[in-house]
Amino acid sequence: MIIRPAVLSDLEAMTEIYNEAILTSTATFDIEPMTRDERLPWFESHDERHPILVAEVENQIVGWSCLSQWRPRRAYADTAETSFYVKTSHRGRGIGRQLKQAIIEEARRLGYHILIAGVAEGNEVSLHLNQSLGFEVVGTFKEVGKKFGKVLDVTYLQLMLN
């Protein structure tokens, strides 16, 4: 497996992975699949300070992770939100862990102070993975999302980098 910075030609595969999560999980609260063009503004909002990494196996994108702006105000500039998604057929192989570790290292390299992760109710695998990498639960927002006919909590975790 190779983990590398994402390029625009990866967006189609990344969108397919994201759509899989939309349709089958609470990893995202988007509820309708998106086209590549609909995801393009999201991709373009990421820059040197907010990188996207992809995991590639046998020339196929099988997962991605990113750092996203936590809040638009400048006082939050040293805090980023982390996300990662892995293609269903490649889960359980450590790809998510490697992507998360790689994006944490990117955050360190970029001088971030705090990383945030939001994990929806029912996504225990993601909760466990984040905690195993040092993220600590800082709170839970009750019933803030609704997906698959169920009202869901979101637990927030943070990792202090320095």
FENHU-V663303 format. One record per helix or strand of 3 or more residues. SS is the DSSP state (H for helix, E for strand). FROM is the first residue (numbers start at 1). TO is the last residue. If there is no record, write none. Layout:
SS;FROM;TO / SS;FROM;TO
This chain:
E;2;5 / H;8;24 / H;36;44 / E;52;57 / E;60;69 / H;74;76 / E;79;86 / H;88;90 / H;95;109 / E;114;120 / H;124;132 / E;136;147 / E;150;160
